[in-house]
Amino acid sequence: MSGAQAKAAVICGCVGVIAEVSKAALMKRYDQGWLLEVAEDADACIALIRKGRKDKVPCSIGFHGNIVALWERLAEEYDRTGDVLVDLGSDQTSCHNPFNGGYYPVQLSMEEANRMMVDDPENFKKIVHESLRRHADVINKLTKRGMYFFDYGNAFLLEASRAGGDVMKEGQYRYTV
């Protein structure tokens, strides 16, 4: 995580959410002033999003957790309320190196993933592929509901496609590569 996205959201007058699996990285950006709020779970994050949108106050929220879990929770919230809480989404995961710390699968904590990368790389690769498919699926759900998604140039869509994710079908979803 860098601080640029969080700062850009505030400068543009938006409510921005930046997900980070590393608590240390998240708190470093918060302590540096790049993030204005920190949410430890998806429900707390959704409450902060709702508050920022309602009050029309620009805000940068650091979500401590996996982005896939947050996307899935946001999709559930849409199903429950019909509210589209994300207008624009992106992913800055380092998918040019998905099996050596560039991508943390939703099924594992950061610590579990770090151990598995070393101790069981073949199973780790399978879990990463499963997570990438889930990741693509939930983004597809959210784009069908109005979110615009773009690949930050980090090979997310490429790796999700290689994992069997439903991506890159021209005209099907609101993607930019």
Buried (B, 14 or more C-beta within 10 A) or exposed (E): BEBEBBBEBBEEEBBBBBBBBEBEBBBBBBEEEBBBBBBEBBEBBBEBBBBBBEEEEBBBBBBBBBBBBBBBBBBBBBEEEEBEBBEEBBBBBBBEEBBEEBBBBBBBEBEBBBEBBEEEEEEBBEBBBBBBBBBBBBBBBBBEBEBBBBBBEBBBBBBBBBBEBBBBEEEEBBBEE
